[in-house]
Amino acid sequence: MKTSTKLIISVIGVAVIAVAWWLISPLFLTETVDEGLPPTAVETPASEEETEEETTETPEPQPSQTEVAGVFMDGEKNYETTGTIRSVEAEDGTYLRFEEFETTNGPDLFVYLTKPGQETTEGVSLGSLKGNIGNQNYLVPADVNLEEYNTVVIWCRAFSATFGTGELSASNE
């Protein structure tokens, strides 16, 4: 066998092993995340240089999302997902917070928001899943209404599979 043929076979072998590891390793490895709450809004004191007229004006209320909450459910096949979801208002926007979250691990997992009946890939991506176990926060884009995009999906892009979903509804807090 020629040296170039041996080299090609070796490169292909390494590539196959790398892809197999990427696809299979999440099945027996876990990644735990334990993020604290996002920083909450803090009132800033009025400066001493403000005039009497400026301090008596009523500030316009800032628009905010309606508080929502939900519970994760298992996805398709044997993908198990549990935990709760709730919205949290913070200094830099609205977050979805996953608490006591746990899902089957897999390659290429992402968090999406979808409208009822919408395909996951047509929804809004909140980024890759930070870990398959633990408390974690995902910033919701400012132009996304959580009453409209009311389904959270844990989506595996590699296999086009739903690992878990959670329906959001108005919270009674």
N, C-alpha and C positions, 0 to 999 in steps of 0.2 A: 504494500500500500504506500502511496506517495505521502510525503510529509504534508503537503497542502490538503490532502483528503483527510488525514488524521487531525489536522488543525480544524478543519470545518466541522468534523464530527464532534470534536471536543467543545467547540464554541456552541454548537447546537445542543449538546448534552448539558452544558452549564446553563443555557437559556431555559431549557425544559425544567431543570431542577429549580431555578429561580422562580419561574412562573408557578410551578407546583407548590413551592413553599409559600408564595404570596396568596394562593388560593386556599391552601389547606391549613396553614398555621393558625389563622384566626379561630378555627374550630376548637383548638385546645389551649389557646392563649387568651387571657382576658386583660383588659385595660381599665383600671379603676380610676375615676376622677372624683374629686370632692371639692367643688368650687363653692365659695361662700356666696352670699347674696350680692348682686351688683350694687355699686355705690348708689345710695338713694339721694334724692334731691335735697339740697341744703339751702335754707334761706340765707341770703347775704344781707348783712346789716346795711342800712342806708348810710351814705357818707355824710359827714358833718357839713359839707359844702352845699347840700341840697337846700333849696329855699322852702319856705312854708308851703308855697303853692304846689311845688313838686311832690311833697310828701303827702298832701291831702288827696292827690289823684288816686283813683282806684285802678290798680293794674288790671290789664285784660287777662282773663283766665287763659291758661295755656291749654290747647287741645290735648286730650289724652284718650287712650284706648279704654273701653269698658273692660273691667276686670273679667278675665275668663279663666276657667279651670277645666280639667278633664282627667281621665284615667286611661292609661295605655292598655291596649288589648293585643293579643297574639296576632302575628301576621299569617301569611300563607304557609303551607306545608308544616314543618315542625319548628318554625321560628317562634320562640317564646319571648314575650315582652311584657314587663310589669312596671308599675310606678305611676306617679301622678305628674300632672303638668299644671302650671299656673302662670299667669302673667304677672310681671313685676315692673312697676314704673321706677325708672332710675334717672340719674342726671343726664345721661346721653340717649335716653329713649326707652322703649318698652322691650322687655326681655321675656322669653318663655323660659321658665325654670323647670327642669326635670328633677323630681325628688324621689328618693328610694327607687331609682331607675335601674332596670336590669334587662338586657336583651341578649339573645344569642349573638355571639360575635361572628363577624364575617368580613370579607375584604370589601373595601371601597364603600363603606356605609356613609350615608348622608341624611340630613334632616331637611324635610320639605314641608311647606304649608300648601294645602290645596283647598279648592272650593269643592262643594259637593258634586260628585260625578266627574270631576276633572282627573285626567291622567296625571300621575305623580310628576312625570318629567315636564309637564306644562305648568306646574305649580311654581312656588317661590322657594329657591334653595336658601337655607340658613347656614349652609356649610357642612363640612364633614363632621360626623359624629365624633365627639371628643373621647369617648370611652364607652364600653358596653356596660359598665357598672358605675353607679354613683350619681351624685348631685351635680348638675351642670346647667349653664345659662347660654341662651342663644339670642342675640340681638335681632329684633324684628325690624325690617326696613320701615322707615317712617311713613311711606306711602301704602303700607299694607294694613288693611282693616281686618282685625281678628274675628269680627262677626261674619265677614264674608269668606275669608280663608280660615275655616274653622276645623280643619283636619290636619293633625301633625302626622307625618309619615316617616318612619325609619326605612330608608330605601337602599338596597344594594345595587349599585350601578353595574357591577361586574356580571351579575346574574339576572338583572331586571326583576328583582324580587322584593316584596314588601316583608320586612322583618317585624313590623309592629305599627299600629295606628292609635291615635287618640283623638276623640271628638271633643272640641272645645265648646263650652256654653257659658253664659253669663254667670258669674260667681255671686254668691249671696253674702259675701264678706262686707 
